[in-house]
């Protein structure tokens, strides 16, 4: 990818979660990774504010060890368009 001065770049976002096969959000991340389709994300902060944005999921890595929960990370959620704060 080439950086062009003046073009809006909203950046990227990263998350880490413990595996939970009943979590609809984690299933959506996996689906977005496999299909290559952008997904809508809503980030809720501890102060009650939220940020919603559209992002492409480029990676959804897994990591684990004996007697540990399996962790997933999505280090490259590439944001497309504006971020809406509420």
Secondary structure as GFF3:
##gff-version 3
##sequence-region A 1 86
A	DSSP	beta_strand	12	18	.	.	.	ID=ss1
A	DSSP	alpha_helix	24	35	.	.	.	ID=ss2
A	DSSP	beta_strand	39	44	.	.	.	ID=ss3
A	DSSP	beta_strand	50	57	.	.	.	ID=ss4
A	DSSP	beta_strand	61	63	.	.	.	ID=ss5
A	DSSP	beta_strand	71	85	.	.	.	ID=ss6
###
